């Protein structure tokens, strides 16, 4: 039986969000010359704005279509190549020899990847059976939704949709699961939402792959659908993009696929489209 912990946890996360300082905020006296890192940040912001210029001023279906046209222009990575890419995209900021496992939150050696117990492997956040695209180059190897995860936890998650409730997941503190859904730990709830929504915009059925879409139910099986959109929208707001997620987006853009997840750069676009 599913049970909900949304209210207390959402309240706590929302309260914490009230104390976040916007990235554009400044403190102290204004300086006449910008520091080098400030100039770099400004240049990066300008570059990102230019990237999304065709989407400026659009909302709803028009915004979704414009973003699709922008992010579909990408390089691809082979499924074997995903191993090495994840060692870079998900590197532990505190230990360059490790990666952070998405649901477990555990820092683990980059070299402990594979299929054995306590190894980490390649988790498809948009489960590959939802649309039956397997590990084909394209959605099956898209780094924007592939993350390192413990082999056992990955198996427990399986191809379940995302929802609240269930029993605690061993080796993934703060995560829960039941017969038809999986709930990730609070620190990555927004990450999960934005990865799924990226996939629903990037893959629209025009390039030989399924048209991936969101719905508001679980038990989607092999349909090219993922839920629950109403909850994912809440998670996007509760858990805004952090430094790890933003760095990951930039590395994928700079080094591998040369496209971006627009909902990391502009989380407010989620509510505009859905």
Buried (B, 14 or more C-beta within 10 A) or exposed (E): EBEEEBEEBBEEBEEEEEEEEEEEEEEEEEEEEEEEEEEEEEEEEEEBEEBBEEBEEBEEEEBBBBBBEBBBEBEBBEBEBBBEBBBBBBBBEEEEEBBBBBBBBBBBBBEBBEEEEEBBBBBBBBBBBBBEBEBBEBBBBBBBBBBBBBBBBBEBBEBBBBBBBBEEBEBBEBBBBBEBBBBBBBBBBBBBBBBBBBBBBBBBEEEEBBEBBBBBBBEBEEBBBBBBBEBBBBBBBBBBBBEBBBBBBBBBBEEBBEBBBBBBBBBEBBEEBB
